[in-house]
Each structure stands twice: as structure tokens, then as C-alpha cells.
Amino acid sequence: MAKSKNRIQYLLNDYLERNGTIDLLLPDGVELEIGITQEGKRGAEKLADYCWVATTREDRATVIDRYAMSMEFDDGACLVDEGMVTII
């Protein structure tokens, strides 16, 4: 089991290093997006020390990165936590 996990992790990291992002469709319609890109002066740039993760299901989404965590709901409400500050 550990060998399979290590192989999947290696393949995922290799793919991210080459492409910057990956989109996966998980059971129950959950879309998982993982990226190592950040918007810079020249558009999206791959960074070695940055990662973000987003999940989406129907009209709800969750995004986590180094700077913040946010949840968006189908009624347009958005909850953002930027460390010590929570914005509703």
C-alpha cells in the first residue's frame, strides 16, 4: 500500500512540475484541482514553494492556499479566512 501511495505521489508531483495544474473528477461529482501556479506579472507562473487546492461540487467550492481559505456557496455567499481575519 505504501509503495502505491509513493508512486501516486511521485506521478502527481511530476505532472504538476511539468504542467502546473491538474483537474481530477472524483466520485459523487467532486472536482479536485491542484496547482503550483500563482499569478505573476507575466501571467501564471509555476513556483517551487507554492501550492493551492480547490474542490467544487455543484454550486459550492472550497479553495485553500498559503494565504487564505475560502468557501463559496450556491446562494453567492462567500466565507474567506485570511489568517486572523474572517470576511463574510
Secondary structure, 3 states (H helix, E strand, C coil): CHHHHHHHHHHHHHHHHHHCEEEEECHHHCEEEEECEEEECCEEEECCCCCEEEEEECCEEEEECCCCEEEECCCCCEEEEECCEEEC
